[in-house]
Every structure is written in C-alpha cells, then in structure tokens.
Amino acid sequence: MRPDPSLADLPLRPELVGEEPYGAPQLPDVVLLNTNENPYPPSEAIIADMARAVAQAAAGVNRYPDREAVVLRTALAAYLGHGLDASRVWAANGSNEVMTHVLGAFAGPGRTVLTFSPTYSMYPEYARNTHSGYVVVPRRPDYAIDPAEALAAIAEHQPSVVIITTPNNPTGTTTALEVTREIVAGTDAIVVVDEAYQEFSRTPEQTALTLLGEFGNLVVARTMSKAFALAGGRVGYLAAAPAIVDACRIVRLPYHLSAQTQALALVALAHAPEMLAQVDLLRQVRNDLLRRLPELGVEVVASDANFCLFGRFADRHDVWQRILARGVLVREVGPPGWLRVSVGTPEQTEQFYDALAGALEGIR
C-alpha cells in the first residue's frame, strides 16, 4: 500500500464507504444559531470556580480518574430527584456516548433499533457504529407518535431498543407522557426516552423520569450541553434501573470520563440555579420565534425545545445560503423544505429576523 493512501485504498468497513463524518458547520464571524447551544456562558464567578476545580484535578492528572464517576453520578441523581441515587444514573461524554453505551449493551449484530422519523440525525450512525439494524416508523403529519402504530411496528420488527425523542429534534414537538407509558408498557425492549431538551419544555415536570418506578426497561437520557450551557464540557447521562447502568458499565471504555470533565460538571451542578437561570428567557425567545416567524410569511412547527423548525421552502439550501450571506448561520436539517434555527439571545434573534426577511425578499 502506498505511504499516503486514500480512503478507497483502505480496508474500510463496507457500510462506511461513501459516508461523511457528522458535523454542523462551524464558521467564524457569524451569529451561530445552528447547533442548539445555550448562548449564555457561565458567570465570571462560576468560571473561576471551574478553573480552580480543573487545577485541583490537574494536580492528580498522573493518576486515572474515578472510572465510576460516583461523585458526579450522585450529584446528577440529586439534580434529577425522583428518588434516584448513583446506582440508577450513568454518565458519559455527552448523550452521544450514553446512547452508544446503551446500543452497545442491548443492540448490536442481529438486533434492531427502532425510532420515529423525522428525528435526531445521529441515531442511524449510532446503529451503524454498533452493527445494529435500524428501522424508522413515520410520525404523524403533526410529528406526534401514534402509540398503536408504534406498538404494531415493535411487534413486526422486534427491536431490542426503541428510542422516543421528546422534545424531538429537529421538530421540537413533544410526546405525551401517556403515549410513552403505553409504548413502554407494551414491550420488553429497552425504551430510551431522549430528553435532551426537557428543561426547555413548557411542562418540564412531564418527564419520563416519573415512570422509572413502574418500568424496568425504561431509560431516560439527558445532557448538560443544552440547558446547563456546558456543551464544551461533554457530559451526558441517563437514569434507569441499576441493572441497565451495570450493562453500560460493561461496554464503556476504561476511564471514559476524564477527571477534568467530572470536575467541570460538578461545579455546574453545584451552581445549578445560576447555570439554568437563562432557561426562562430562552423559552420566551422561543415563544417569540413561534409568533414572529409566521408574521414573516413562513410556517413554523410548535416547539418545546430551544430551537424552531421553519419553512417550507422550494429550495431550502438557497434560503440557508441567503441567511448566511447576511451573517446568521442556521441549520439545514430535518424534513425537505425546512430549516432549523436555535434560540439565541434577544439581540441575536433580532439579527436572525432581519437576515430571514432579507433572504425572503430576494426570492419573492
């Protein structure tokens, strides 16, 4: 083999041929409203606490971190409440790694993952990377999940893992708690309820965490990237029965969560009220988007997350480029004809309104 091979020269797994790495554009000098980040950084006081915590962790960087992350899992359990303790919580590098742990433990060769489309674009990659089959069941036109259709699909495809995303990405729509209960009750598969955006919901108390006491096959996945404004910290977690946590411990890589990551997350949790202080404001800006986007002449999907899906465009890529040319980056994702905008600060959102209005003038 030549010293500088191309991908075509390498013995790549067949299902990876032609694939592209996941990634949203990261561009300088524009308003970034494309990756559902919290636009508000921590306060100077919290940043100072984080710096001290990382420095303390650095003093022991010659040693491996706590591979079980027990202190962090205990703090996450306290944050979630609902009678949870560390034995019922698992943490990893973002909810992405949490999901790959679940699929690594319960899916894999000869097994199937089932979810409901449109939904998060990484799910098929999790399935591919764990050698799992992947089946999608269409949502209703309003992007809700029909429980009878869901259970019929589960009976047909016999998945070992079912994923329900609520609020759903990219639509922002929620799945009613009674629908989740009906689906979990109707299968022995592991049912993962991905609640990455739950803190932004109009009814955050309507969480699948309330069902954990009823169902041993239920997993509730969360992240600190969004509401906690800790996207750079890479901390995701799940709540489930202790046996499911133990299954994730089997497939995790050794010492998968660095000491520095654990330290940052513990500081964020210690300051949870302040870290979450902007959630109410972001909900208000989200609600403003839902009101003002139709006034600009576009459709919008009712969202309970920190983003909105808007459209519909005959050529969404052209509209995306026109908005970007005016200094605002949104996401070209979701059903054909739609674009997704993250909730920014009020000032950033006004820049988005101006950019969208200008873009629409150019195509009408």
C-alpha positions as CSV (number, residue, x, y, z in Angstrom):
1,M,0.0,0.0,0.0
2,R,1.3,3.5,-0.9
3,P,2.5,5.7,2.0
4,D,-0.3,8.2,1.6
5,P,-3.4,6.1,1.0
6,S,-6.9,7.4,0.2
7,L,-10.0,6.0,1.9
8,A,-10.6,3.9,-1.2
9,D,-7.2,2.2,-0.6
10,L,-8.0,1.2,2.9
11,P,-10.0,-1.9,4.1
12,L,-12.8,0.3,5.3
13,R,-15.9,-1.5,6.6
14,P,-18.4,-1.7,3.6
15,E,-21.1,0.2,5.3
16,L,-18.7,3.1,5.9
17,V,-17.8,3.5,2.2
18,G,-19.1,6.9,1.0
19,E,-20.0,8.1,4.4
20,E,-19.1,11.6,5.7
21,P,-18.2,12.5,9.3
22,Y,-21.0,14.0,11.4
23,G,-20.7,17.8,11.8
24,A,-22.6,21.0,11.7
25,P,-20.7,24.0,10.1
26,Q,-18.5,25.9,12.5
27,L,-17.9,29.3,10.9
28,P,-16.2,32.4,12.3
29,D,-17.7,35.9,12.4
30,V,-21.4,34.9,12.1
31,V,-24.2,34.6,14.5
32,L,-24.2,30.9,15.4
33,L,-27.8,29.6,15.6
34,N,-27.3,26.1,14.2
35,T,-26.4,23.7,16.9
36,N,-28.9,24.3,19.7
37,E,-26.3,25.6,22.1
38,N,-27.1,27.8,25.1
39,P,-25.9,31.3,24.0
40,Y,-25.1,32.4,27.6
41,P,-21.7,31.4,29.0
42,P,-21.2,30.9,32.8
43,S,-20.7,33.9,35.0
44,E,-17.2,35.1,35.9
45,A,-17.6,33.6,39.4
46,I,-18.6,30.2,38.1
47,I,-15.7,30.3,35.5
48,A,-13.3,31.0,38.4
49,D,-14.8,28.0,40.3
50,M,-14.4,25.8,37.3
51,A,-10.8,26.9,36.8
52,R,-10.0,26.1,40.5
53,A,-11.7,22.7,40.1
54,V,-9.7,21.8,36.9
55,A,-6.5,23.0,38.6
56,Q,-7.2,20.6,41.5
57,A,-7.9,17.8,39.1
58,A,-4.6,18.6,37.3
59,A,-2.7,18.0,40.5
60,G,-3.6,14.3,40.2
61,V,-3.5,14.1,36.4
62,N,-0.8,11.4,36.7
63,R,-3.5,9.1,38.0
64,Y,-6.6,7.7,36.3
65,P,-9.9,9.4,37.1
66,D,-12.6,7.7,39.1
67,R,-13.8,5.3,36.4
68,E,-17.2,5.0,38.0
69,A,-17.7,8.8,38.4
70,V,-19.6,8.1,41.6
71,V,-19.5,11.6,43.0
72,L,-20.7,13.0,39.7
73,R,-23.5,10.4,39.4
74,T,-24.6,11.2,42.9
75,A,-24.8,14.9,42.1
76,L,-26.7,14.1,38.9
77,A,-29.2,11.9,40.8
78,A,-29.7,14.8,43.3
79,Y,-30.4,17.2,40.5
80,L,-32.9,14.9,38.8
81,G,-34.7,13.9,42.1
82,H,-37.5,11.3,41.8
83,G,-35.8,9.2,44.5
84,L,-32.8,8.4,42.3
85,D,-29.3,7.6,43.6
86,A,-25.9,6.9,41.9
87,S,-26.8,3.3,41.2
88,R,-29.6,4.5,38.9
89,V,-27.6,7.1,37.0
90,W,-24.8,6.7,34.4
91,A,-22.7,9.5,32.9
92,A,-20.5,9.7,29.8
93,N,-19.0,12.1,27.2
94,G,-22.2,13.7,26.0
95,S,-25.5,12.0,25.5
96,N,-23.9,10.6,22.3
97,E,-21.7,8.3,24.2
98,V,-24.5,7.4,26.6
99,M,-26.5,6.3,23.6
100,T,-23.7,4.2,22.2
101,H,-23.3,2.6,25.6
102,V,-27.0,1.6,25.6
103,L,-26.8,0.3,22.0
104,G,-23.5,-1.4,22.7
105,A,-25.1,-3.3,25.6
106,F,-28.6,-4.0,24.2
107,A,-28.4,-3.8,20.4
108,G,-25.6,-5.0,18.0
109,P,-25.3,-7.6,15.3
110,G,-28.6,-9.4,14.6
111,R,-30.6,-6.9,16.7
112,T,-32.6,-3.8,15.7
113,V,-33.0,-0.3,16.9
114,L,-36.4,1.3,16.2
115,T,-37.3,5.0,16.3
116,F,-39.7,7.5,14.8
117,S,-38.9,9.9,12.0
118,P,-38.1,12.6,11.5
119,T,-35.7,12.6,14.4
120,Y,-32.1,13.1,15.5
121,S,-29.7,12.6,12.6
122,M,-27.1,10.7,14.8
123,Y,-29.4,7.8,15.6
124,P,-28.6,5.9,12.4
125,E,-24.9,6.5,13.0
126,Y,-25.2,5.0,16.5
127,A,-26.8,2.0,15.0
128,R,-24.3,1.7,12.2
129,N,-21.3,2.0,14.6
130,T,-22.7,-0.7,16.9
131,H,-23.5,-3.0,13.9
132,S,-27.2,-2.7,14.7
133,G,-30.2,-2.8,12.4
134,Y,-32.1,0.4,12.1
135,V,-35.8,0.9,11.5
136,V,-37.8,4.1,11.4
137,V,-41.5,4.5,11.8
138,P,-43.0,7.7,10.4
139,R,-44.6,10.1,12.8
140,R,-48.0,11.5,12.1
141,P,-48.2,14.7,10.0
142,D,-48.2,16.8,13.2
143,Y,-45.0,14.9,14.2
144,A,-46.7,13.1,17.1
145,I,-46.3,9.4,17.7
146,D,-49.3,7.1,17.3
147,P,-49.0,4.6,20.1
148,A,-51.0,1.9,18.3
149,E,-48.8,2.3,15.2
150,A,-45.7,2.3,17.4
151,L,-46.7,-0.9,19.1
152,A,-47.6,-2.6,15.8
153,A,-44.2,-1.7,14.4
154,I,-42.5,-3.0,17.5
155,A,-44.4,-6.3,17.2
156,E,-43.4,-6.5,13.5
157,H,-39.7,-5.6,13.8
158,Q,-39.0,-7.0,17.3
159,P,-36.4,-4.3,18.2
160,S,-34.2,-4.7,21.2
161,V,-34.0,-0.9,21.6
162,V,-36.7,1.7,21.0
163,I,-35.9,5.4,21.0
164,I,-38.5,8.1,21.7
165,T,-37.2,11.7,21.4
166,T,-39.1,14.3,23.3
167,P,-38.9,17.2,22.7
168,N,-38.0,15.9,19.3
169,N,-35.0,17.1,17.3
170,P,-35.5,18.6,14.8
171,T,-39.2,19.3,15.2
172,G,-39.3,20.4,18.8
173,T,-42.5,18.6,19.3
174,T,-43.2,16.6,22.5
175,T,-44.6,13.1,23.1
176,A,-47.3,13.0,25.7
177,L,-46.4,11.1,28.9
178,E,-49.3,8.7,28.5
179,V,-48.1,7.8,25.0
180,T,-44.7,7.0,26.4
181,R,-46.3,4.9,29.2
182,E,-48.4,2.9,26.7
183,I,-45.3,2.1,24.5
184,V,-43.1,1.2,27.4
185,A,-45.8,-1.0,28.9
186,G,-46.4,-2.7,25.6
187,T,-42.8,-4.1,25.0
188,D,-40.0,-5.8,26.8
189,A,-37.5,-3.9,24.6
190,I,-35.3,-1.3,26.2
191,V,-37.1,2.0,25.6
192,V,-34.9,5.1,25.6
193,V,-36.7,8.4,26.1
194,D,-34.2,11.0,24.9
195,E,-35.0,14.2,26.9
196,A,-32.0,16.3,25.9
197,Y,-34.2,19.4,25.7
198,Q,-36.6,18.7,28.5
199,E,-35.7,21.7,30.6
200,F,-36.9,24.0,27.8
201,S,-40.4,22.4,27.7
202,R,-43.4,24.3,28.7
203,T,-44.1,21.5,31.2
204,P,-40.7,20.2,32.2
205,E,-42.3,18.2,35.1
206,Q,-44.0,16.0,32.4
207,T,-40.9,13.8,32.2
208,A,-40.4,10.1,31.7
209,L,-38.4,10.2,35.0
210,T,-41.8,9.8,36.7
211,L,-42.3,6.4,35.0
212,L,-39.0,4.8,36.2
213,G,-40.7,3.3,39.3
214,E,-43.1,1.4,37.0
215,F,-40.8,0.1,34.3
216,G,-37.5,-1.7,34.5
217,N,-37.0,-1.4,30.7
218,L,-37.1,2.4,30.6
219,V,-34.1,4.6,30.1
220,V,-34.3,8.4,30.4
221,A,-31.3,10.2,28.7
222,R,-30.3,13.8,29.4
223,T,-27.5,16.1,28.6
224,M,-25.7,19.1,30.3
225,S,-24.9,20.6,26.9
226,K,-28.1,22.5,26.4
227,A,-29.9,24.0,29.4
228,F,-26.7,23.8,31.5
229,A,-24.7,25.7,28.9
230,L,-22.0,23.0,29.1
231,A,-21.7,21.9,25.5
232,G,-17.9,22.2,25.7
233,G,-17.8,20.1,28.8
234,R,-19.3,17.0,27.1
235,V,-21.4,15.5,29.8
236,G,-24.5,13.3,29.1
237,Y,-26.2,11.0,31.5
238,L,-29.1,8.6,31.8
239,A,-31.4,7.4,34.6
240,A,-32.6,3.8,34.6
241,A,-32.7,0.6,36.7
242,P,-29.4,-0.3,38.3
243,A,-29.1,-3.4,36.1
244,I,-29.2,-1.1,33.0
245,V,-26.5,1.1,34.5
246,D,-24.4,-2.1,35.1
247,A,-24.8,-3.1,31.5
248,C,-23.4,0.3,30.4
249,R,-20.5,-0.2,32.7
250,I,-19.7,-3.4,30.9
251,V,-19.3,-1.8,27.5
252,R,-17.8,1.6,28.5
253,L,-14.1,2.2,27.7
254,P,-11.9,2.2,30.7
255,Y,-11.7,5.6,32.5
256,H,-14.0,7.1,29.8
257,L,-14.8,10.3,31.7
258,S,-11.8,12.5,32.4
259,A,-11.1,14.0,35.8
260,Q,-11.4,17.5,34.3
261,T,-14.8,16.7,32.7
262,Q,-16.1,15.4,36.0
263,A,-14.7,18.5,37.8
264,L,-16.4,20.9,35.4
265,A,-19.7,19.1,35.7
266,L,-19.7,19.0,39.5
267,V,-19.1,22.8,39.6
268,A,-22.0,23.3,37.1
269,L,-24.3,21.1,39.2
270,A,-23.3,23.0,42.4
271,H,-24.4,26.2,40.7
272,A,-27.4,24.6,39.0
273,P,-29.9,27.5,39.7
274,E,-27.5,30.0,38.2
275,M,-26.5,27.8,35.3
276,L,-30.2,27.3,34.5
277,A,-31.1,30.9,35.1
278,Q,-31.4,31.8,31.4
279,V,-33.8,28.9,30.6
280,D,-36.9,31.0,31.2
281,L,-35.6,33.8,28.9
282,L,-34.7,31.3,26.2
283,R,-38.3,29.9,26.5
284,Q,-39.6,33.5,26.0
285,V,-37.4,34.0,22.9
286,R,-38.5,30.6,21.6
287,N,-42.2,31.6,22.0
288,D,-41.4,34.9,20.3
289,L,-40.0,32.9,17.3
290,L,-43.2,30.9,17.1
291,R,-45.2,34.1,16.9
292,R,-43.0,36.2,14.7
293,L,-41.9,33.7,12.1
294,P,-45.5,33.3,10.7
295,E,-45.6,37.1,10.6
296,L,-42.6,37.0,8.3
297,G,-44.5,34.7,6.0
298,V,-43.1,31.2,6.9
299,E,-44.6,28.2,8.6
300,V,-43.3,27.1,11.9
301,V,-43.6,23.9,13.9
302,A,-44.7,24.4,17.5
303,S,-41.6,23.7,19.6
304,D,-40.9,22.8,23.2
305,A,-37.1,22.9,22.7
306,N,-34.6,25.7,22.3
307,F,-35.0,25.7,18.5
308,C,-37.7,26.1,15.9
309,L,-38.2,24.3,12.6
310,F,-39.4,26.8,9.9
311,G,-40.2,26.6,6.2
312,R,-41.4,25.5,3.8
313,F,-39.0,26.4,1.0
314,A,-38.8,25.0,-2.5
315,D,-35.0,25.4,-2.3
316,R,-34.1,25.4,1.4
317,H,-30.4,25.4,0.6
318,D,-30.7,28.6,-1.3
319,V,-32.6,30.2,1.6
320,W,-29.9,28.9,4.0
321,Q,-27.2,30.5,1.9
322,R,-29.1,33.8,1.7
323,I,-29.5,33.9,5.5
324,L,-25.8,33.0,5.9
325,A,-24.8,35.8,3.5
326,R,-26.5,38.2,5.9
327,G,-24.3,36.9,8.8
328,V,-26.5,34.3,10.5
329,L,-25.9,30.6,10.5
330,V,-28.9,28.3,10.8
331,R,-29.2,24.5,10.2
332,E,-30.2,22.8,7.0
333,V,-31.7,19.7,8.6
334,G,-35.0,17.9,9.0
335,P,-37.7,17.2,6.5
336,P,-37.2,18.5,3.0
337,G,-38.1,22.2,2.7
338,W,-37.4,23.1,6.3
339,L,-34.7,24.9,8.2
340,R,-33.9,24.9,11.9
341,V,-32.9,27.9,14.0
342,S,-31.6,27.7,17.5
343,V,-32.8,30.1,20.2
344,G,-30.2,32.8,20.7
345,T,-30.1,35.9,22.8
346,P,-32.8,38.5,22.0
347,E,-30.1,40.5,20.1
348,Q,-29.0,37.5,18.1
349,T,-32.6,36.6,17.3
350,E,-33.3,40.1,16.0
351,Q,-30.4,39.7,13.7
352,F,-31.9,36.4,12.5
353,Y,-35.3,38.1,11.8
354,D,-33.5,40.7,9.8
355,A,-31.5,38.1,7.9
356,L,-34.5,36.0,7.2
357,A,-36.6,39.0,6.0
358,G,-33.8,40.0,3.6
359,A,-33.4,36.4,2.4
360,L,-37.2,36.1,1.7
361,E,-37.2,39.4,-0.2
362,G,-34.6,38.0,-2.6
363,I,-36.8,35.1,-3.6
364,R,-40.2,36.6,-3.8
